[in-house]
């Protein structure tokens, strides 16, 4: 009997230690158009997400890029939500704690169920062309920044004090596939990149090169393709939440 009681006590303690942290209170409301800005903030025990689509909430909750999230309902990118949540106590939430709590909130309010699996996908390596890069290192007084401007059906991206790792991550986010920095270039750089927004219009219909042509012509970089196993998050089920 003593052994059984001891085992039960150990199991209970282990369960308590492994339990995922959760928000004490949370409000989830539909954000009606227009969407003028999309923001997230963690301050002390409070976390807010404003005008976030479900896809962006999933990306933040699970630390994955959009190309890694598979399936789900048609409204993942068209419905926007405002979430205000608070954890117990007054301690500052870490990014990891907020993400774990957001996962629990999505499961509770959106009835989200998911599973992970490895899938073979087409991925890209960002490399330097034979004649070398066509952009310049940032000056000593340069400040980190980026701006995007629509030029008809094309997009103009102007970046200052950017690393090639950051450019690869931006390309992954914009283009919807994994891009890895293989340029071997360290340091910070300034550049402007103008390319057809192929997610909304075919490159042939735009007065600008595709992202592949733009990288090579304007920056002296190129994307090389290969197949690779990529961890994905498969959405099994999700419902629109009730307003509260």
C-alpha positions, 0 to 999 in steps of 0.5 A: 500500500505504501508503494502504491501511495508513493507511486501515485504521489510521484505520478501526480507531481510529474503531471503537475510539472508537465501541465501546460501553462494556460491563461487565467482569463481570455477574450476572443472577438471577431475583428470586422473590416477594415484591417488597418494594422496587425499587432501582437504584444506581451506585457507582464502577464497580459498578451494581446493579438489585434486583427490576427487571422487564424493562420498568423495565430497558428504560426505564432503559437507553434513557431512555424512558417505558413508553408509548414501549416497544412490543411484547415478551413477556408477562413484561415486567412480571411477571418480576423480576431482580437484576443486579450488574455491574462495569465495568473499572477503578475510575472512577465510572460516569456515568448515561449510561455505566451505561445504555449498558452495561445495553443491551449486557447486555440484548442479551447475556443477554436476546437483546434486539433492538429498533428505533426508529420514530416513531408517532402517539399520543394525547398530553396537555397539562396546562393550568390551568382558567379559574378558576385552580389550587386548590393552594398554593405550597410554604412556605420550609421545605418539603422535596421529597417524595411519598407514595402511599396506597391508599384502597380502589380509589383512589390518594391522592398527596400531594406537597410542593415539586413543580413542574408539570414533575414532575407531568406526568412522574409522570402520564406514568409512572402513566397510560401516555401522554405528558403535557407541562406547558403550565400556565405555572406556575413554582415549587414547590407542595404538593397532594393528588390522589385518583383512581381507579386506572384501570389496575386498575379502571374509574373507574365502579367506584371511589369516586373520580373518574378522573384527568381529573376529579380534576385538574380538581376538586381541583387546577384543572388539566385534560388536553387531548388531541391527536395527535402523533408520538412516538419509540418503541422497538419490541421485536423479540425478547427471551428470559428469561436463563439464571441466572448 
